[in-house]
Amino acid sequence: MSGLKVLVVGASIAGPTTAYWLAKAGAKVTVIERFSALRSGGQAVDIRTAGVSVMRKMSGMEAQVRAKSAQEEGVSFVREDGRPYGTIRPTGNPDQQSLISEYEIFRGDLAKVLYDLTKDHENINYIFGEQIASMQHSETDDGPITVEFANGSATSEYDLVVACDGATSRTRAMGLGCGVRDHIVPTNSWAAYFSIKQDLLQGSRIGQGCSAVGGRFIAVGSDPAGFSRIMLMALHPRKQHDATLPFRQASSEGDHALKKYVAQHYQGVGWRSDFVLQEMMDSEDFYASEIVQVKIPSLYKGRFVLVGDAGYAAGPTGGGTSLALTGAYMLAGEIGKHSGDLAAGLRGFEQQMRPIIKEMQKIPPLISTIMAPQTAWGIWIRNYAFAFIAWTGIAEFLQRYLGAAFASTDSFPLPDYDWVA
């Protein structure tokens, strides 16, 4: 595939990883990102299972991820006065992780690690502040795609266009000829993330979480820089159709309207909520999104293919980052394996990824019960069950029921590929 001309859309996690592996397979890659620079901040993400295997194949990445680790030493569910019900800690084994990942890193930091690994490669070029205006498929599936850009880049033909721009991918809509929300499967939940200057944990590296009725959850984590990271997660009953519609409507009106909606939804929650919500209104790194899964009948169409959340968002399973890393590796590997036959490479990518996606997208029934019970009775049961699990040390045994993201690294063996660079 030497000389294959590829356009990658999105420069968060899936995009730079895809560029890394495609360049190793001999492709010339352009990565565009609609924002003017890398986005910092965001929630903590975990690298698990097959994602760990991919990371270890990327020279220097594991050391950089450890250096930028969120450094959480455990997690506790707490009472309103801050007293913990118990604490669950990492296993210390990166190949068999607990609820607390050995490779927990803030999304913005991971994006920076991946960008730094790729920015100086002679066959990778980044263009920030650019996006696709239109995309024209060839009349035959084996022809190039013509891309017109919105912000000044010259119209060009590409042998392959890769959408890596998230669950609500605009590129997916253009490439597949569908609506932005087509293929999105709601989970009736959303989350907001932001930081505040105060160290609410007073130097502790044990994150704290507290639940309130109505599926409302607040988590406070530490940051190595000395401030606090906040997550607000809202889970609605699955039977409530369009439960996230008010959230989406507020989101369409901008951050100020969305902050007001979040504050109203969390009114009267207790614990640290009043202070946290007040600080949220002035937060400069506020970010919120609906938690969804993406399920599409095929990961590619002609010379257009999807990697990461754009093609198979995992939702609340904890496997999204690992799926993004794995998809990037598999795509480049299969294209290189079928050098000279791009269609066969894309078919191989689909065949390799489907079983992993199927497992990683399974939402265990306990997830919503653990994170955000709907009733006071449900919260009471969850808290004392957590206390028992933490006290007895059986978390490692029970996590097998929390889904594929908590499996061992060797549960998802990766094929080996030959690379030309």
JOLINRA-V845364 format. One record per backbone hydrogen bond with DSSP energy under -0.5 kcal/mol. CO is the residue of the C=O (numbers start at 0). NH is the residue of the N-H. E is the energy in kcal/mol with one decimal. If there is no record, write none. Layout:
co=CO nh=NH e=E
co=CO nh=NH e=E
This chain:
co=0 nh=3 e=-2.3
co=3 nh=5 e=-0.7
co=3 nh=27 e=-3.1
co=4 nh=158 e=-1.8
co=4 nh=159 e=-1.4
co=5 nh=7 e=-0.5
co=5 nh=29 e=-2.5
co=6 nh=161 e=-3.1
co=7 nh=9 e=-0.7
co=7 nh=31 e=-2.6
co=8 nh=163 e=-2.4
co=12 nh=16 e=-1.6
co=13 nh=17 e=-2.5
co=14 nh=18 e=-2.4
co=15 nh=19 e=-2.4
co=16 nh=20 e=-2.1
co=17 nh=21 e=-2.6
co=18 nh=22 e=-2.4
co=19 nh=23 e=-1.5
co=20 nh=24 e=-1.1
co=21 nh=26 e=-2.5
co=22 nh=25 e=-1.5
co=23 nh=419 e=-1.4
co=23 nh=420 e=-2.0
co=25 nh=2 e=-2.6
co=26 nh=28 e=-0.6
co=27 nh=5 e=-2.7
co=28 nh=124 e=-2.3
co=29 nh=7 e=-3.3
co=29 nh=31 e=-0.5
co=30 nh=126 e=-2.7
co=31 nh=9 e=-3.2
co=32 nh=128 e=-1.6
co=32 nh=129 e=-1.9
co=34 nh=128 e=-2.3
co=37 nh=39 e=-0.5
co=40 nh=107 e=-2.3
co=42 nh=106 e=-2.7
co=44 nh=104 e=-2.5
co=45 nh=47 e=-0.6
co=47 nh=50 e=-2.0
co=47 nh=51 e=-0.6
co=48 nh=51 e=-1.0
co=48 nh=52 e=-1.2
co=49 nh=53 e=-2.2
co=50 nh=54 e=-2.5
co=51 nh=55 e=-2.2
co=52 nh=56 e=-0.7
co=53 nh=56 e=-1.2
co=53 nh=57 e=-0.6
co=54 nh=57 e=-1.5
co=56 nh=58 e=-0.7
co=57 nh=60 e=-2.3
co=57 nh=61 e=-0.5
co=59 nh=63 e=-1.6
co=60 nh=64 e=-2.7
co=61 nh=65 e=-2.3
co=62 nh=66 e=-2.0
co=63 nh=67 e=-1.5
co=65 nh=68 e=-1.2
co=73 nh=206 e=-2.4
co=74 nh=87 e=-2.3
co=75 nh=208 e=-2.1
co=76 nh=84 e=-2.9
co=76 nh=85 e=-0.6
co=78 nh=81 e=-2.0
co=82 nh=78 e=-2.7
co=85 nh=76 e=-0.6
co=87 nh=74 e=-2.0
co=91 nh=93 e=-0.6
co=92 nh=95 e=-1.9
co=94 nh=408 e=-2.2
co=98 nh=100 e=-0.6
co=99 nh=97 e=-0.9
co=100 nh=103 e=-0.6
co=102 nh=46 e=-1.2
co=102 nh=104 e=-0.5
co=103 nh=69 e=-2.9
co=104 nh=44 e=-3.2
co=105 nh=108 e=-0.5
co=105 nh=109 e=-2.3
co=106 nh=110 e=-2.6
co=107 nh=111 e=-1.8
co=108 nh=112 e=-2.2
co=109 nh=113 e=-2.4
co=110 nh=114 e=-2.4
co=111 nh=115 e=-2.7
co=112 nh=116 e=-1.5
co=113 nh=117 e=-0.7
co=114 nh=117 e=-1.1
co=114 nh=118 e=-2.6
co=117 nh=120 e=-1.7
co=120 nh=123 e=-1.8
co=122 nh=28 e=-3.3
co=124 nh=30 e=-3.2
co=126 nh=32 e=-2.0
co=130 nh=149 e=-2.6
co=133 nh=147 e=-2.4
co=134 nh=136 e=-0.6
co=135 nh=145 e=-2.7
co=139 nh=142 e=-1.7
co=144 nh=146 e=-0.5
co=144 nh=157 e=-2.5
co=145 nh=135 e=-3.1
co=146 nh=155 e=-2.0
co=147 nh=132 e=-3.1
co=147 nh=133 e=-1.9
co=152 nh=148 e=-0.6
co=155 nh=146 e=-3.2
co=157 nh=144 e=-2.8
co=159 nh=6 e=-2.5
co=160 nh=162 e=-0.5
co=160 nh=304 e=-2.4
co=161 nh=8 e=-2.8
co=161 nh=163 e=-0.6
co=162 nh=306 e=-2.4
co=165 nh=168 e=-1.3
co=168 nh=172 e=-1.1
co=169 nh=173 e=-1.9
co=170 nh=174 e=-3.2
co=171 nh=175 e=-2.5
co=172 nh=176 e=-0.9
co=172 nh=177 e=-1.7
co=178 nh=181 e=-0.7
co=180 nh=183 e=-1.7
co=182 nh=294 e=-2.6
co=183 nh=185 e=-0.6
co=184 nh=292 e=-2.3
co=187 nh=235 e=-3.3
co=188 nh=290 e=-2.5
co=189 nh=233 e=-2.7
co=190 nh=288 e=-2.4
co=191 nh=231 e=-2.5
co=192 nh=286 e=-2.4
co=193 nh=229 e=-3.3
co=195 nh=227 e=-2.3
co=197 nh=199 e=-1.2
co=198 nh=201 e=-1.4
co=200 nh=203 e=-1.7
co=204 nh=72 e=-3.0
co=204 nh=73 e=-0.8
co=204 nh=206 e=-0.7
co=206 nh=75 e=-2.3
co=207 nh=219 e=-3.0
co=208 nh=77 e=-2.6
co=209 nh=217 e=-2.6
co=211 nh=215 e=-1.6
co=214 nh=234 e=-2.6
co=215 nh=211 e=-2.9
co=216 nh=232 e=-2.4
co=217 nh=209 e=-2.6
co=218 nh=230 e=-2.3
co=219 nh=207 e=-2.4
co=220 nh=228 e=-2.9
co=222 nh=225 e=-2.8
co=226 nh=222 e=-1.4
co=227 nh=195 e=-2.2
co=228 nh=220 e=-3.0
co=229 nh=193 e=-1.7
co=230 nh=218 e=-2.6
co=230 nh=232 e=-0.5
co=231 nh=191 e=-2.5
co=232 nh=216 e=-2.3
co=233 nh=189 e=-2.0
co=236 nh=239 e=-1.8
co=238 nh=240 e=-1.1
co=239 nh=242 e=-1.1
co=241 nh=244 e=-1.5
co=243 nh=247 e=-2.4
co=244 nh=248 e=-2.6
co=245 nh=249 e=-2.3
co=246 nh=250 e=-2.4
co=247 nh=251 e=-1.9
co=248 nh=252 e=-0.6
co=249 nh=252 e=-1.0
co=250 nh=253 e=-1.4
co=253 nh=257 e=-2.1
co=254 nh=258 e=-3.0
co=255 nh=259 e=-2.0
co=256 nh=260 e=-2.1
co=257 nh=261 e=-2.6
co=258 nh=262 e=-2.7
co=259 nh=263 e=-2.2
co=260 nh=264 e=-2.5
co=261 nh=265 e=-1.8
co=263 nh=266 e=-1.1
co=265 nh=268 e=-1.6
co=269 nh=272 e=-2.3
co=271 nh=275 e=-2.5
co=272 nh=276 e=-3.0
co=273 nh=277 e=-1.8
co=274 nh=278 e=-2.3
co=275 nh=279 e=-2.1
co=276 nh=280 e=-1.4
co=277 nh=281 e=-0.5
co=278 nh=281 e=-1.0
co=279 nh=282 e=-1.5
co=286 nh=192 e=-3.5
co=288 nh=190 e=-2.3
co=289 nh=291 e=-0.7
co=290 nh=186 e=-1.1
co=290 nh=188 e=-0.5
co=291 nh=314 e=-0.6
co=292 nh=184 e=-3.5
co=298 nh=305 e=-2.2
co=300 nh=303 e=-2.0
co=302 nh=160 e=-2.3
co=303 nh=300 e=-2.9
co=304 nh=162 e=-2.6
co=306 nh=309 e=-0.6
co=307 nh=310 e=-1.8
co=307 nh=311 e=-2.2
co=308 nh=312 e=-1.3
co=310 nh=295 e=-0.5
co=312 nh=293 e=-1.4
co=313 nh=316 e=-0.7
co=314 nh=317 e=-0.7
co=318 nh=322 e=-2.4
co=319 nh=323 e=-2.0
co=320 nh=324 e=-2.3
co=321 nh=325 e=-2.4
co=322 nh=326 e=-2.7
co=323 nh=327 e=-1.9
co=324 nh=328 e=-1.9
co=325 nh=329 e=-2.7
co=326 nh=330 e=-2.6
co=327 nh=331 e=-1.9
co=328 nh=332 e=-2.4
co=329 nh=333 e=-2.7
co=330 nh=334 e=-2.1
co=331 nh=335 e=-2.5
co=332 nh=336 e=-2.2
co=333 nh=337 e=-1.8
co=335 nh=338 e=-1.2
co=337 nh=340 e=-2.6
co=340 nh=344 e=-1.9
co=341 nh=345 e=-2.3
co=342 nh=346 e=-2.0
co=343 nh=347 e=-2.4
co=344 nh=348 e=-2.1
co=345 nh=349 e=-2.2
co=346 nh=350 e=-2.4
co=347 nh=351 e=-2.3
co=348 nh=352 e=-2.3
co=349 nh=353 e=-2.2
co=350 nh=354 e=-0.6
co=351 nh=355 e=-0.6
co=352 nh=356 e=-2.9
co=353 nh=357 e=-2.6
co=354 nh=358 e=-1.8
co=355 nh=359 e=-2.8
co=356 nh=360 e=-2.0
co=358 nh=361 e=-1.1
co=358 nh=403 e=-0.6
co=361 nh=363 e=-0.8
co=363 nh=366 e=-1.7
co=364 nh=368 e=-0.6
co=365 nh=369 e=-2.7
co=366 nh=370 e=-2.7
co=367 nh=371 e=-2.0
co=372 nh=214 e=-1.2
co=373 nh=213 e=-2.7
co=374 nh=378 e=-2.2
co=375 nh=379 e=-2.2
co=376 nh=380 e=-2.3
co=377 nh=381 e=-2.5
co=378 nh=382 e=-2.7
co=379 nh=383 e=-2.1
co=380 nh=384 e=-2.3
co=381 nh=385 e=-2.6
co=382 nh=386 e=-2.2
co=383 nh=387 e=-2.0
co=384 nh=388 e=-2.5
co=385 nh=389 e=-2.9
co=386 nh=390 e=-2.3
co=387 nh=391 e=-2.6
co=388 nh=392 e=-1.7
co=388 nh=393 e=-1.0
co=388 nh=394 e=-0.5
co=393 nh=397 e=-2.2
co=394 nh=398 e=-2.0
co=396 nh=399 e=-0.8
co=397 nh=400 e=-2.3
co=398 nh=401 e=-2.1
co=399 nh=402 e=-0.5
co=402 nh=405 e=-1.5
co=403 nh=406 e=-1.9
co=407 nh=410 e=-1.8
co=408 nh=411 e=-1.4
